[in-house]
Amino acid sequence: MNGNKRADIKIGQHVAIVLKQDQRSGKRTEGVVQAILTKSATHPHGIKVRLKSGAVGRVKEILE
């Protein structure tokens, strides 16, 4: 499932994000959602989240 809808993403979920510095390469970082940062219901590039590791990026795939 992609990460374009805020309603699909829950705190504690395992997701794959793309960090700002990795947007060109598309390299994904996996982790557990600590906070949902995007306020709007949807976003065309993915909902922005903070992982428990502290990494911030846009959700590209919900893994769980």
PyMOL Python script that loads the backbone (N, CA, C, O; Angstrom):
from pymol import cmd

cmd.read_pdbstr("""\
ATOM      1  N   MET A   1       0.853  -1.178   0.000  1.00  0.00           N
ATOM      2  CA  MET A   1       0.000   0.000   0.000  1.00  0.00           C
ATOM      3  C   MET A   1       0.901   1.244   0.000  1.00  0.00           C
ATOM      4  O   MET A   1       1.903   1.291   0.713  1.00  0.00           O
ATOM      5  N   ASN A   2       0.538   2.242  -0.799  1.00  0.00           N
ATOM      6  CA  ASN A   2       1.357   3.455  -0.830  1.00  0.00           C
ATOM      7  C   ASN A   2       1.001   4.360   0.349  1.00  0.00           C
ATOM      8  O   ASN A   2       0.037   4.098   1.068  1.00  0.00           O
ATOM      9  N   GLY A   3       1.765   5.405   0.539  1.00  0.00           N
ATOM     10  CA  GLY A   3       1.592   6.261   1.709  1.00  0.00           C
ATOM     11  C   GLY A   3       1.046   7.633   1.393  1.00  0.00           C
ATOM     12  O   GLY A   3       1.486   8.618   1.988  1.00  0.00           O
ATOM     13  N   ASN A   4       0.092   7.730   0.465  1.00  0.00           N
ATOM     14  CA  ASN A   4      -0.448   9.032   0.065  1.00  0.00           C
ATOM     15  C   ASN A   4      -1.636   9.488   0.904  1.00  0.00           C
ATOM     16  O   ASN A   4      -2.009  10.660   0.847  1.00  0.00           O
ATOM     17  N   LYS A   5      -2.240   8.589   1.685  1.00  0.00           N
ATOM     18  CA  LYS A   5      -3.403   8.953   2.500  1.00  0.00           C
ATOM     19  C   LYS A   5      -3.028   8.907   3.975  1.00  0.00           C
ATOM     20  O   LYS A   5      -2.538   7.897   4.479  1.00  0.00           O
ATOM     21  N   ARG A   6      -3.269  10.022   4.654  1.00  0.00           N
ATOM     22  CA  ARG A   6      -2.934  10.123   6.080  1.00  0.00           C
ATOM     23  C   ARG A   6      -3.703   9.084   6.907  1.00  0.00           C
ATOM     24  O   ARG A   6      -3.170   8.551   7.880  1.00  0.00           O
ATOM     25  N   ALA A   7      -4.943   8.799   6.525  1.00  0.00           N
ATOM     26  CA  ALA A   7      -5.785   7.864   7.277  1.00  0.00           C
ATOM     27  C   ALA A   7      -5.226   6.438   7.268  1.00  0.00           C
ATOM     28  O   ALA A   7      -5.544   5.648   8.157  1.00  0.00           O
ATOM     29  N   ASP A   8      -4.398   6.103   6.274  1.00  0.00           N
ATOM     30  CA  ASP A   8      -3.833   4.751   6.168  1.00  0.00           C
ATOM     31  C   ASP A   8      -2.627   4.543   7.081  1.00  0.00           C
ATOM     32  O   ASP A   8      -2.215   3.406   7.315  1.00  0.00           O
ATOM     33  N   ILE A   9      -2.063   5.623   7.594  1.00  0.00           N
ATOM     34  CA  ILE A   9      -0.818   5.547   8.366  1.00  0.00           C
ATOM     35  C   ILE A   9      -1.118   5.710   9.847  1.00  0.00           C
ATOM     36  O   ILE A   9      -1.812   6.643  10.252  1.00  0.00           O
ATOM     37  N   LYS A  10      -0.593   4.801  10.644  1.00  0.00           N
ATOM     38  CA  LYS A  10      -0.813   4.818  12.094  1.00  0.00           C
ATOM     39  C   LYS A  10       0.540   4.840  12.809  1.00  0.00           C
ATOM     40  O   LYS A  10       1.523   4.290  12.314  1.00  0.00           O
ATOM     41  N   ILE A  11       0.574   5.473  13.959  1.00  0.00           N
ATOM     42  CA  ILE A  11       1.786   5.471  14.783  1.00  0.00           C
ATOM     43  C   ILE A  11       2.070   4.032  15.198  1.00  0.00           C
ATOM     44  O   ILE A  11       1.165   3.307  15.610  1.00  0.00           O
ATOM     45  N   GLY A  12       3.331   3.624  15.087  1.00  0.00           N
ATOM     46  CA  GLY A  12       3.730   2.263  15.425  1.00  0.00           C
ATOM     47  C   GLY A  12       3.810   1.337  14.224  1.00  0.00           C
ATOM     48  O   GLY A  12       4.280   0.206  14.351  1.00  0.00           O
ATOM     49  N   GLN A  13       3.357   1.798  13.047  1.00  0.00           N
ATOM     50  CA  GLN A  13       3.420   0.967  11.837  1.00  0.00           C
ATOM     51  C   GLN A  13       4.834   0.919  11.278  1.00  0.00           C
ATOM     52  O   GLN A  13       5.617   1.852  11.454  1.00  0.00           O
ATOM     53  N   HIS A  14       5.147  -0.178  10.605  1.00  0.00           N
ATOM     54  CA  HIS A  14       6.423  -0.346   9.922  1.00  0.00           C
ATOM     55  C   HIS A  14       6.253   0.154   8.496  1.00  0.00           C
ATOM     56  O   HIS A  14       5.407  -0.348   7.755  1.00  0.00           O
ATOM     57  N   VAL A  15       7.061   1.151   8.107  1.00  0.00           N
ATOM     58  CA  VAL A  15       6.923   1.778   6.792  1.00  0.00           C
ATOM     59  C   VAL A  15       8.285   1.941   6.122  1.00  0.00           C
ATOM     60  O   VAL A  15       9.329   1.823   6.764  1.00  0.00           O
ATOM     61  N   ALA A  16       8.252   2.215   4.815  1.00  0.00           N
ATOM     62  CA  ALA A  16       9.447   2.582   4.059  1.00  0.00           C
ATOM     63  C   ALA A  16       9.278   4.029   3.626  1.00  0.00           C
ATOM     64  O   ALA A  16       8.278   4.385   3.003  1.00  0.00           O
ATOM     65  N   ILE A  17      10.266   4.868   3.960  1.00  0.00           N
ATOM     66  CA  ILE A  17      10.210   6.283   3.596  1.00  0.00           C
ATOM     67  C   ILE A  17      11.381   6.636   2.686  1.00  0.00           C
ATOM     68  O   ILE A  17      12.359   5.895   2.588  1.00  0.00           O
ATOM     69  N   VAL A  18      11.260   7.782   2.025  1.00  0.00           N
ATOM     70  CA  VAL A  18      12.375   8.354   1.276  1.00  0.00           C
ATOM     71  C   VAL A  18      12.751   9.653   1.981  1.00  0.00           C
ATOM     72  O   VAL A  18      11.929  10.558   2.120  1.00  0.00           O
ATOM     73  N   LEU A  19      14.006   9.731   2.422  1.00  0.00           N
ATOM     74  CA  LEU A  19      14.508  10.932   3.081  1.00  0.00           C
ATOM     75  C   LEU A  19      14.691  12.041   2.053  1.00  0.00           C
ATOM     76  O   LEU A  19      14.838  11.763   0.863  1.00  0.00           O
ATOM     77  N   LYS A  20      14.683  13.301   2.502  1.00  0.00           N
ATOM     78  CA  LYS A  20      14.844  14.453   1.607  1.00  0.00           C
ATOM     79  C   LYS A  20      16.106  14.310   0.751  1.00  0.00           C
ATOM     80  O   LYS A  20      16.064  14.541  -0.457  1.00  0.00           O
ATOM     81  N   GLN A  21      17.225  13.932   1.369  1.00  0.00           N
ATOM     82  CA  GLN A  21      18.483  13.838   0.628  1.00  0.00           C
ATOM     83  C   GLN A  21      18.516  12.640  -0.323  1.00  0.00           C
ATOM     84  O   GLN A  21      19.395  12.559  -1.182  1.00  0.00           O
ATOM     85  N   ASP A  22      17.571  11.712  -0.181  1.00  0.00           N
ATOM     86  CA  ASP A  22      17.522  10.524  -1.044  1.00  0.00           C
ATOM     87  C   ASP A  22      16.445  10.623  -2.122  1.00  0.00           C
ATOM     88  O   ASP A  22      16.192   9.642  -2.822  1.00  0.00           O
ATOM     89  N   GLN A  23      15.802  11.786  -2.271  1.00  0.00           N
ATOM     90  CA  GLN A  23      14.703  11.904  -3.230  1.00  0.00           C
ATOM     91  C   GLN A  23      15.144  11.632  -4.663  1.00  0.00           C
ATOM     92  O   GLN A  23      14.400  11.024  -5.432  1.00  0.00           O
ATOM     93  N   ARG A  24      16.337  12.071  -5.030  1.00  0.00           N
ATOM     94  CA  ARG A  24      16.812  11.839  -6.406  1.00  0.00           C
ATOM     95  C   ARG A  24      17.068  10.365  -6.677  1.00  0.00           C
ATOM     96  O   ARG A  24      16.710   9.852  -7.738  1.00  0.00           O
ATOM     97  N   SER A  25      17.685   9.685  -5.723  1.00  0.00           N
ATOM     98  CA  SER A  25      18.018   8.269  -5.922  1.00  0.00           C
ATOM     99  C   SER A  25      16.822   7.360  -5.636  1.00  0.00           C
ATOM    100  O   SER A  25      16.740   6.258  -6.178  1.00  0.00           O
ATOM    101  N   GLY A  26      15.896   7.815  -4.788  1.00  0.00           N
ATOM    102  CA  GLY A  26      14.744   6.993  -4.424  1.00  0.00           C
ATOM    103  C   GLY A  26      15.057   5.949  -3.363  1.00  0.00           C
ATOM    104  O   GLY A  26      14.241   5.068  -3.095  1.00  0.00           O
ATOM    105  N   LYS A  27      16.260   6.047  -2.747  1.00  0.00           N
ATOM    106  CA  LYS A  27      16.662   5.090  -1.707  1.00  0.00           C
ATOM    107  C   LYS A  27      15.671   5.140  -0.543  1.00  0.00           C
ATOM    108  O   LYS A  27      15.328   6.214  -0.049  1.00  0.00           O
ATOM    109  N   ARG A  28      15.226   3.977  -0.120  1.00  0.00           N
ATOM    110  CA  ARG A  28      14.229   3.889   0.953  1.00  0.00           C
ATOM    111  C   ARG A  28      14.879   3.550   2.278  1.00  0.00           C
ATOM    112  O   ARG A  28      15.889   2.849   2.343  1.00  0.00           O
ATOM    113  N   THR A  29      14.268   4.070   3.336  1.00  0.00           N
ATOM    114  CA  THR A  29      14.694   3.804   4.704  1.00  0.00           C
ATOM    115  C   THR A  29      13.499   3.202   5.430  1.00  0.00           C
ATOM    116  O   THR A  29      12.405   3.767   5.399  1.00  0.00           O
ATOM    117  N   GLU A  30      13.697   2.064   6.080  1.00  0.00           N
ATOM    118  CA  GLU A  30      12.599   1.416   6.799  1.00  0.00           C
ATOM    119  C   GLU A  30      12.653   1.775   8.276  1.00  0.00           C
ATOM    120  O   GLU A  30      13.721   2.010   8.840  1.00  0.00           O
ATOM    121  N   GLY A  31      11.472   1.812   8.888  1.00  0.00           N
ATOM    122  CA  GLY A  31      11.411   2.090  10.311  1.00  0.00           C
ATOM    123  C   GLY A  31       9.980   2.099  10.817  1.00  0.00           C
ATOM    124  O   GLY A  31       9.040   1.788  10.086  1.00  0.00           O
ATOM    125  N   VAL A  32       9.838   2.465  12.090  1.00  0.00           N
ATOM    126  CA  VAL A  32       8.539   2.487  12.763  1.00  0.00           C
ATOM    127  C   VAL A  32       8.123   3.945  12.959  1.00  0.00           C
ATOM    128  O   VAL A  32       8.915   4.769  13.419  1.00  0.00           O
ATOM    129  N   VAL A  33       6.872   4.256  12.606  1.00  0.00           N
ATOM    130  CA  VAL A  33       6.362   5.626  12.687  1.00  0.00           C
ATOM    131  C   VAL A  33       6.254   6.075  14.145  1.00  0.00           C
ATOM    132  O   VAL A  33       5.625   5.413  14.971  1.00  0.00           O
ATOM    133  N   GLN A  34       6.885   7.220  14.440  1.00  0.00           N
ATOM    134  CA  GLN A  34       6.774   7.829  15.767  1.00  0.00           C
ATOM    135  C   GLN A  34       5.761   8.969  15.737  1.00  0.00           C
ATOM    136  O   GLN A  34       4.991   9.142  16.682  1.00  0.00           O
ATOM    137  N   ALA A  35       5.762   9.756  14.639  1.00  0.00           N
ATOM    138  CA  ALA A  35       4.841  10.895  14.532  1.00  0.00           C
ATOM    139  C   ALA A  35       4.487  11.129  13.072  1.00  0.00           C
ATOM    140  O   ALA A  35       5.311  10.921  12.182  1.00  0.00           O
ATOM    141  N   ILE A  36       3.248  11.567  12.835  1.00  0.00           N
ATOM    142  CA  ILE A  36       2.789  11.928  11.492  1.00  0.00           C
ATOM    143  C   ILE A  36       2.878  13.446  11.399  1.00  0.00           C
ATOM    144  O   ILE A  36       2.246  14.155  12.183  1.00  0.00           O
ATOM    145  N   LEU A  37       3.665  13.950  10.441  1.00  0.00           N
ATOM    146  CA  LEU A  37       3.937  15.381  10.362  1.00  0.00           C
ATOM    147  C   LEU A  37       3.040  16.120   9.370  1.00  0.00           C
ATOM    148  O   LEU A  37       2.799  17.315   9.542  1.00  0.00           O
ATOM    149  N   THR A  38       2.543  15.442   8.341  1.00  0.00           N
ATOM    150  CA  THR A  38       1.657  16.081   7.361  1.00  0.00           C
ATOM    151  C   THR A  38       0.277  16.271   7.979  1.00  0.00           C
ATOM    152  O   THR A  38      -0.286  15.342   8.557  1.00  0.00           O
ATOM    153  N   LYS A  39      -0.259  17.474   7.853  1.00  0.00           N
ATOM    154  CA  LYS A  39      -1.575  17.777   8.429  1.00  0.00           C
ATOM    155  C   LYS A  39      -2.714  17.491   7.454  1.00  0.00           C
ATOM    156  O   LYS A  39      -3.828  17.189   7.884  1.00  0.00           O
ATOM    157  N   SER A  40      -2.453  17.580   6.140  1.00  0.00           N
ATOM    158  CA  SER A  40      -3.521  17.373   5.154  1.00  0.00           C
ATOM    159  C   SER A  40      -3.872  15.888   5.042  1.00  0.00           C
ATOM    160  O   SER A  40      -3.077  15.026   5.416  1.00  0.00           O
ATOM    161  N   ALA A  41      -5.056  15.601   4.530  1.00  0.00           N
ATOM    162  CA  ALA A  41      -5.560  14.225   4.431  1.00  0.00           C
ATOM    163  C   ALA A  41      -4.783  13.397   3.421  1.00  0.00           C
ATOM    164  O   ALA A  41      -4.618  12.190   3.601  1.00  0.00           O
ATOM    165  N   THR A  42      -4.302  14.041   2.352  1.00  0.00           N
ATOM    166  CA  THR A  42      -3.523  13.334   1.327  1.00  0.00           C
ATOM    167  C   THR A  42      -2.360  14.208   0.884  1.00  0.00           C
ATOM    168  O   THR A  42      -2.359  15.421   1.098  1.00  0.00           O
ATOM    169  N   HIS A  43      -1.365  13.571   0.260  1.00  0.00           N
ATOM    170  CA  HIS A  43      -0.247  14.302  -0.336  1.00  0.00           C
ATOM    171  C   HIS A  43       0.257  13.482  -1.514  1.00  0.00           C
ATOM    172  O   HIS A  43       0.482  12.280  -1.373  1.00  0.00           O
ATOM    173  N   PRO A  44       0.437  14.107  -2.678  1.00  0.00           N
ATOM    174  CA  PRO A  44       0.827  13.350  -3.878  1.00  0.00           C
ATOM    175  C   PRO A  44       2.191  12.666  -3.784  1.00  0.00           C
ATOM    176  O   PRO A  44       2.428  11.671  -4.470  1.00  0.00           O
ATOM    177  N   HIS A  45       3.096  13.188  -2.940  1.00  0.00           N
ATOM    178  CA  HIS A  45       4.434  12.591  -2.820  1.00  0.00           C
ATOM    179  C   HIS A  45       4.571  11.699  -1.595  1.00  0.00           C
ATOM    180  O   HIS A  45       5.645  11.151  -1.344  1.00  0.00           O
ATOM    181  N   GLY A  46       3.499  11.549  -0.833  1.00  0.00           N
ATOM    182  CA  GLY A  46       3.537  10.716   0.367  1.00  0.00           C
ATOM    183  C   GLY A  46       3.427  11.553   1.627  1.00  0.00           C
ATOM    184  O   GLY A  46       3.858  12.705   1.659  1.00  0.00           O
ATOM    185  N   ILE A  47       2.854  10.972   2.653  1.00  0.00           N
ATOM    186  CA  ILE A  47       2.677  11.647   3.941  1.00  0.00           C
ATOM    187  C   ILE A  47       4.026  11.711   4.660  1.00  0.00           C
ATOM    188  O   ILE A  47       4.741  10.711   4.731  1.00  0.00           O
ATOM    189  N   LYS A  48       4.370  12.875   5.188  1.00  0.00           N
ATOM    190  CA  LYS A  48       5.652  13.040   5.885  1.00  0.00           C
ATOM    191  C   LYS A  48       5.517  12.534   7.319  1.00  0.00           C
ATOM    192  O   LYS A  48       4.575  12.887   8.029  1.00  0.00           O
ATOM    193  N   VAL A  49       6.473  11.701   7.732  1.00  0.00           N
ATOM    194  CA  VAL A  49       6.476  11.132   9.081  1.00  0.00           C
ATOM    195  C   VAL A  49       7.871  11.215   9.695  1.00  0.00           C
ATOM    196  O   VAL A  49       8.870  11.393   8.997  1.00  0.00           O
ATOM    197  N   ARG A  50       7.908  11.082  11.028  1.00  0.00           N
ATOM    198  CA  ARG A  50       9.173  10.922  11.748  1.00  0.00           C
ATOM    199  C   ARG A  50       9.215   9.500  12.259  1.00  0.00           C
ATOM    200  O   ARG A  50       8.260   9.030  12.876  1.00  0.00           O
ATOM    201  N   LEU A  51      10.320   8.808  12.006  1.00  0.00           N
ATOM    202  CA  LEU A  51      10.496   7.442  12.493  1.00  0.00           C
ATOM    203  C   LEU A  51      11.079   7.468  13.900  1.00  0.00           C
ATOM    204  O   LEU A  51      11.584   8.497  14.349  1.00  0.00           O
ATOM    205  N   LYS A  52      11.008   6.334  14.595  1.00  0.00           N
ATOM    206  CA  LYS A  52      11.572   6.232  15.952  1.00  0.00           C
ATOM    207  C   LYS A  52      13.073   6.503  15.953  1.00  0.00           C
ATOM    208  O   LYS A  52      13.628   6.919  16.970  1.00  0.00           O
ATOM    209  N   SER A  53      13.734   6.269  14.816  1.00  0.00           N
ATOM    210  CA  SER A  53      15.170   6.530  14.696  1.00  0.00           C
ATOM    211  C   SER A  53      15.466   8.024  14.596  1.00  0.00           C
ATOM    212  O   SER A  53      16.620   8.439  14.704  1.00  0.00           O
ATOM    213  N   GLY A  54      14.416   8.838  14.386  1.00  0.00           N
ATOM    214  CA  GLY A  54      14.593  10.280  14.231  1.00  0.00           C
ATOM    215  C   GLY A  54      14.591  10.729  12.781  1.00  0.00           C
ATOM    216  O   GLY A  54      14.550  11.928  12.506  1.00  0.00           O
ATOM    217  N   ALA A  55      14.636   9.783  11.848  1.00  0.00           N
ATOM    218  CA  ALA A  55      14.633  10.109  10.421  1.00  0.00           C
ATOM    219  C   ALA A  55      13.271  10.673  10.015  1.00  0.00           C
ATOM    220  O   ALA A  55      12.232  10.203  10.478  1.00  0.00           O
ATOM    221  N   VAL A  56      13.288  11.691   9.140  1.00  0.00           N
ATOM    222  CA  VAL A  56      12.059  12.309   8.647  1.00  0.00           C
ATOM    223  C   VAL A  56      12.019  12.160   7.134  1.00  0.00           C
ATOM    224  O   VAL A  56      12.992  12.464   6.444  1.00  0.00           O
ATOM    225  N   GLY A  57      10.880  11.687   6.623  1.00  0.00           N
ATOM    226  CA  GLY A  57      10.729  11.537   5.177  1.00  0.00           C
ATOM    227  C   GLY A  57       9.295  11.237   4.816  1.00  0.00           C
ATOM    228  O   GLY A  57       8.414  11.185   5.674  1.00  0.00           O
ATOM    229  N   ARG A  58       9.073  11.038   3.517  1.00  0.00           N
ATOM    230  CA  ARG A  58       7.720  10.774   3.017  1.00  0.00           C
ATOM    231  C   ARG A  58       7.513   9.272   2.823  1.00  0.00           C
ATOM    232  O   ARG A  58       8.378   8.577   2.289  1.00  0.00           O
ATOM    233  N   VAL A  59       6.356   8.787   3.264  1.00  0.00           N
ATOM    234  CA  VAL A  59       6.039   7.357   3.190  1.00  0.00           C
ATOM    235  C   VAL A  59       5.829   6.953   1.735  1.00  0.00           C
ATOM    236  O   VAL A  59       5.014   7.548   1.030  1.00  0.00           O
ATOM    237  N   LYS A  60       6.563   5.943   1.290  1.00  0.00           N
ATOM    238  CA  LYS A  60       6.413   5.395  -0.054  1.00  0.00           C
ATOM    239  C   LYS A  60       5.690   4.058  -0.028  1.00  0.00           C
ATOM    240  O   LYS A  60       5.061   3.666  -1.012  1.00  0.00           O
ATOM    241  N   GLU A  61       5.781   3.354   1.107  1.00  0.00           N
ATOM    242  CA  GLU A  61       5.126   2.047   1.211  1.00  0.00           C
ATOM    243  C   GLU A  61       4.854   1.729   2.675  1.00  0.00           C
ATOM    244  O   GLU A  61       5.690   1.972   3.546  1.00  0.00           O
ATOM    245  N   ILE A  62       3.672   1.182   2.929  1.00  0.00           N
ATOM    246  CA  ILE A  62       3.330   0.696   4.265  1.00  0.00           C
ATOM    247  C   ILE A  62       3.637  -0.796   4.267  1.00  0.00           C
ATOM    248  O   ILE A  62       3.055  -1.552   3.489  1.00  0.00           O
ATOM    249  N   LEU A  63       4.548  -1.221   5.138  1.00  0.00           N
ATOM    250  CA  LEU A  63       5.060  -2.594   5.103  1.00  0.00           C
ATOM    251  C   LEU A  63       4.272  -3.547   5.983  1.00  0.00           C
ATOM    252  O   LEU A  63       4.412  -4.761   5.840  1.00  0.00           O
ATOM    253  N   GLU A  64       3.450  -3.040   6.885  1.00  0.00           N
ATOM    254  CA  GLU A  64       2.724  -3.945   7.793  1.00  0.00           C
ATOM    255  C   GLU A  64       1.246  -3.705   7.714  1.00  0.00           C
ATOM    256  O   GLU A  64       0.474  -4.371   8.404  1.00  0.00           O
TER     257      GLU A  64
END
""", "prot")
cmd.dss("prot")
cmd.show_as("cartoon", "prot")
cmd.util.cbc("prot")
cmd.orient("prot")
